[in-house]
């Protein structure tokens, strides 16, 4: 059980004991002593769990809806596909965090290092406990835990009502991660399933409206990334923040964005000295976010710059 769920269960037990104590009469002397002792034990347990800090990847996935029979079972085909697609999301995020981007196709790098294992069945609806094996984990937070935390945060953004929060998130998303998230929420939506994800200190519930919203967003959203050249003038490039402004000679006007990680801080300073307010030719990666072919956002990354 995760530390978050452990704390929840102990807190629920403590609340139940408090309720029993509140209902006792003055004649229930021995029951009061027993419950007070139990209450003190639970309080000590809860205090000890407050200091628990998970360093390896762990998540509990609870499912409800049509594929689930109360807390007794889950359809085999649905459960297997849901676990596979969730693992795929975490694996691809893990790969992006360690390589910067994924190719449009082909093997996902680091797949073995991102492997999770089903270690338990969890109740409260029906679900699965997934863990990174101890041999994979370290004393500090493991890279796979970072990927799990990011997967949890991303999925939550797909289901929220705030469109701005969703769009600002998806512009930083890798295309293959988007595809897998689309498959995951599409599976849940098609099977009329609900979903709860507990990971670390995060506890996210996806009810039918959240699932439908996430599935629709993932379905109509597409990402296009291509190399583009603009002629114009560099307004400035900041070495510490690794950001730039560039005045293009197009109807886009001034574009802003980040600078590719391959360029050193010294090289950025040199670029700023040599090209600020001078005619130049710059190469960018332009990432376009579309919904139903309508451009929602564009993200620019400066790759190189030279004299016109």
Beta strands, then each sheet from edge to edge (+ up, - down):
strand 1: 58-65
strand 2: 68-69
strand 3: 73-74
strand 4: 117-123
strand 5: 126-131
strand 6: 193-199
strand 7: 202-206
strand 8: 221-238
strand 9: 243-248
strand 10: 254-259
strand 11: 279-291
strand 12: 294-307
sheet 1: 4+ 5- 1+ 6- 7+
sheet 2: 2+ 3-
sheet 3: 8+ 9- 10+ 12+ 11- 8+
end
